[in-house]
Amino acid sequence: MPKQENMYKIKSGYVRIASTLFAIVFALPISFGWFTGFTVWLSPFVMLNSLFLLKSMVWLNVLSWTVFLISFFHNRWFCRYLCPVGLGCDVFSKPGKRKGMRLVKKIPRIGRWLAIISLGAALTGIPLFILLDPLAIFNGFFAAFSKEASFAVYLSFSGLPLLLLVHFVLPGVWCSRLCPLGGLFDGLTELRKSGKAVVSGKNVPAGNAFGRRLFLATGTGLVAGILVPKLLPGQSGVAFRPPASLPDKLFNTLCVRCGNCIKACPTNIIVHHKGGKNLTAWMTPEVTFKENGYCLEDCNLCGTVCPSGSISPFTVQAKKKLFMGTVEIGLEKCLLTERTECDRCKAVCGYDAINIVPSEQALTMKPTVDKNRCVGCGACVAVCPPSVIKMISIK
């Protein structure tokens, strides 16, 4: 038996290493199409927060539902075999395992209550602790190495190395005590055991206060979901969001900062938001047109790879009705008004939103923008020779 157990541990270790390498590859700041940041789709915690808030799902959620259902019967199997954060924490826990275990045992197991409070809050307005999902933390760390990365970005996504360093002193503290995803799995096991006891006619031990605590945690979440959104500020300053993004307050609280949309964008115009005074918008994705790129007419990757639903899935055809902003043309420096031939803005517009018409001055023309057609893709901004076209918000 010891030999068989040893072989089992070796095989499970290989599975963990392989799954972690897989997660690292698809978390890198490289576009893999709709596979970009693939592992975040495996998290039932992200999926349930999104489902409770938006009351909708997409087909890729079948992955997290699969993890959810298996975990109902086999507690924390995901943590043991597939979680890349769990493997890293276990490796870093070994040096300080003997000294730190006493301290860890004194820390209460709050992971399940964080999960329940967050889900309760999502039902009424805000996924309170969705940013603590380990797979979102893992993917966000690699998003920090994207093209526009800076010290502020590195610092903001230092959650993964911080967790690993903490495990030198407090071995296993995140996985066993704090992780809301692991806590969700523990809660599922408690529910299964309680349900099994009721069905079999056995009495649930009086000392087991899980049901009462579940009720209190859910109630706390429901109240928080109602009150907290009212305290959040609106968007300060102009931030252009990707197509099909939710309204600012929902977007800022539901976005898990995984960086999937930033890594998937083929023209690199989606970056981390670092401006403004609204802290809830910090590190959320925004669209910028500073690098002469624009939102391609035939691309919908940002909506496809978003695991939380903060950017809704959309079709290429639907982009004609998804307004990110609009443009304003500075006619005083436009080449047309200076009697120089130019129609680059009209030629590049894929939405037929720009027309060349006679101006008030004799023998001159000018470009005009149809605000009902302009979705704010930024193509005209990128090609304008004198750079007199600028993006403006429609909010």
N, C-alpha and C positions, 0 to 999 in steps of 0.2 A: 504493500500500500504506500509506504513512504516514497518508493521509487516512482509509482504511478502519479502520486501527487506532485513530485518534483518535475516529471515530464509535463504535467498539466500546466504548472506555473511557467515552464519554459515556453510552451506553445502560446499561452495567453500573453506572455511577455512579447513574443514576436508579433502578435496581433496588435498590441498596443503601440509598438514601435512603428509598424506599417501604417496604422491609422493616423498616427501623429505626423509621419512624413507626408501622407496624403493631405492632411489638413494644412501643413506648412506650405506645400506647393501651391494649393489653391487659395491660400491667404496672402501670397506674395503680391506686391503692387504691380501685377501683370494682368492683363485682360485675358480671361479664358472664356469669353462669351458668357452665356448664362450659367456656366460652371464657376464663375468668379465668386470667391467667398462661399463656396458650396456648403461647408460644414455648419454655418449658422442656421441653415434650413433644417438641421437635425434637432434643434433645441425645442422641446415642447413648451418651455417657459416663455420664449419669445413668441411662439405660435399662439399660445393661449392668451397672453396679454393682448396681442393684436386682434385675435378673434373676439374677445370680450369687449374690446373698445370699438372695433369697426363693424362687428357682426357680419364678417365676410371672410372667405378664404380663397386661396388660389391652389392650383393643382400640385405645386411643389410642397404644399403643406402635408401631403401624404407621407413624406419622409419623417416629419416630426410626430405625426400620428402613429406611425409604425414604432418609433422609439417609445412613445407614450404607452402604447398597448403592451409591448413587451415588458416595459418597466413595471407595469401593474402586477405582473406575475413573477418577475425576476428583478428585485430591487437593486438599483444602482449598477446594473450590468453595463449600461452606457458609460458610467464613471470608470469601471474596471477595464473596459476594452477599447472605448472609442474617444474618450475625452482627452484632447491634447493638453489641456491645462492640468488635468489630474495626473497625467504621467510626469509632467514637469514638477509639480508640487511633490510627488512621491520621491523623485530623484533628489530634490533639494532638501527633503525632510530627513534623509538617512543620516547625515552627519550629526544632527542635534537630537536624534530620536530619544535617547535615554534621558537627557537633561530636560528637554522641553515638554515631555508628555504630561508631567504633573501640572504644569501651567495650563496646558490645553484642556485637561479634564475639568478645570475650574471654570472654563468659559461655557456658557449655556449654548445649547443647540438652537440657534435662531433661524437657520436657513429655511426651514419649512414655514415659519411664521412670516418671514420676508416674502416668500412665494405667495402665501395665501393672502396677505395684506395687499400685495401688488395686484393680484388677480381681482380681488374685491374692488380695489380702487379703479381698475380698468373697466369694470362694469358700469361705473358711473362717471368716468371722465378722464382718468389719467393712469397709465401703467407705472406705478410709483417707483418700482425698483428694477425696471427692465434693463437698465444700464449695467446691472450687476451680473447679467448672464455671462457665464465664463466663455462661451463661444464668441460672443460679441466682443468681450475684452481681448480675446486671442486674436481675432481678425482685425480689430482696431489697432493693435500694436503694430502689425505689419503694414497697415494703411499709413502709419506715421512715416514710412519711408517712400512715400509717393513723391512725384516730381516737385511739388511745391512745398515740401516739408520744411519746417523751421524749428527753432528751439521750443517755441510755444506748442507746436504740434507734438514734438517728441515728449515734452513734459506732460501734455494732456493724455497721451496714450501710454503712459508708463505703468499702467495697472498690472500688466503681466509680469514684468521684471520685479515690481514691488511685491507681488504675491509670492514669487519664487524666493526672494530675499527673506521675507517674513518666515518662510518655512524652514530656514536655517535655525531660527530661534524657537518657533512654535510649530513643530512638525504636524502636518495634517490639519491645521486649524481651519483653513479655508474649506476643504472638501468635507470635513466631518461636522463643522460648526456653523459656517457662514454662507456657503454657496446656496443660492436660492434654487438652482436647477437640481442639485442633489437633495435639497430640502423638499422639493416637489416630489421627487421619487420616494423619499421617506414617507411623505404624506399619503401617497398612493398605497404604499404598503400598509399603513395604519388603517386606511379605509377598507382595504381588502380583508384584513384580519378582523376588523370590527363587523363587516358585513358577513363574513364567514361564521363568526360566532353567533350572530343574530339568526342566520338561516338554520344553523345546526341546533338552535335552542339553548346554547350555552349562555351563561351570564357573563357579561363583560365585567372584568374586575372593577370594583368601586374606585380603586386608586388610579384607574386610567382616565385622566381628565381630557383626553384628546378631543372628544366631542364638544365639551364646553369651551375649550381653547379655540377650536376651529370656529365656533360660532362667534366668539369675541374678536378673533383676528379678521374674519370676514366682515363683521360689522364695522371694525376700525377702518378696513379698506374702503368700504362703501362710503363712509362719512368722509374719508380723506379724498376720495374721488370727486365728491361734490364740492368740497371746500377749497382744496388746493388749486384747481384751475382758476378760481376766481382771484387768487392772489398773484397769479403769474402775470408779468407784464406782456403787452403786445410787442410785435416786432419793432425795434427801434432802428431807424435807418433803412436804407434800401438793400434788400438781399434778394437776388433773383434765384428762384428755386428751380429744380429740374421739372420737366413737364409732368403733369398729373400729381404734383405734390399736394399734400393735405394743407389746410389752412395753418397759419404759423403756429398757433398754440398747440394744436394736435401734432403737427410736424415735429416741433422741438421736443416734445415729451415722448413721442413714440419712436423716433429715430434712435437706433442703438449705436450709432457712430461706428459701424462695422467697416465703413469705407468701401463697400462693394460697388456702389455707383461711381465712386471716384476712380477705382481701379478699372472698371469696365468701360468708362467713357472713351470712345476712340479718338476724340479730338482734345482730350485733357482739359476741358473747360469747367469741369466740376471739381471744386476744391473745398477744403475745410473753412468754415466761416469763423473768422477770428475778430471781426470788427463789431462795433455797436456796444451798447451798455446792457443788453439783455443776456444775462448769463445762461438762460435756458437754451439759447441758440448757439452756444459755444461749441465749435467743432462739428456742427451739422453741415451737410453738403450745401453749397451754393454754386450758382453758375456765374462764371466770370468770363469776360471777353477780352482780356488783356493780352492774350497770346495769339491774337489773330485767328483764333479758332471759332467755330460756331456749332450749333446743335444741328446735326445732320438730319435731313428730311426723312431718311429711311432707317433711322436708328431708334430703338425702343429699349435698349439694354438696361438703362437705369431703373425702369419700372419692372423689368424682368428679374433682376438680381436682388431687389430690395426684399429682405426677409421679414420685415416688420410691417410692411404696408404703408409706411410713411410716404412712399412714392407708389401710387397705385399702378398695377399693370395696365398697359395701354397698347393699342395697335398702331402701326405706322399710319394707317388711314385716319386714325383719331387725332393725330398731331395737328391737323388743320384747325381743331377746335380747342386745343390746349394752349392757353395763353400764358407765357412766362413773363411777358412785358411787351413793350412796343418800342418804336424808335422815333427820334426827333432829328430832323435834318437842319443843320445850320446853313441856311440859304445864302447868307452874306459871303461865305467863302466857297460855296459850291462851284465847281468848274463850269457847270452849265450857265450859271448866272454871269460868268465872266467870259461868255461866248467861246468856251472851249468844249469840244465834243466829248461827251462822256455819258455812258449809260450802264456802268458796271453794277450799280445797285439794283437796277431793274433787271438786268440780265441774270444776276445771281439769285434773285428772289424766287424761291421754289413755291411760294404761296400766292404769286401774282398780286402782291400787296403794294407794289410801287409802280407808279405810272409817270411818264414824262409828258408834261402839258405846257402850253404857252404861259409865260410869266407876264406880270404887269408891265415889264419893260419891253420896249420894242425889239423885235428880232432876237429874243432870248427865250430859253425854255427853263423849266424847273421840275424837280422831282416832287411828287406828292405821295403820302402814305395813306393807304386805306386801313384804318384802325380795326375794322371788322375782319380783315384778313391777316394782318400782321400778328404773328404769334410770339415775336421776340426771339427768333432763332439766332440773330446776330450775324447772319451771312453778309448783309450789306455793310455792317460795321467793319467787318474784316477786310473787305475789298475796296472801300472808299479811298481813293488816292490822297485827297487832302485831309482825311480823317475828320469830317465834319458831321458824321452821323454818330449819335450816342444813344445808348439804351436808357429808357426811362421806365419807371414802375407804373403799373396800372392799378395799384391798390389805393 
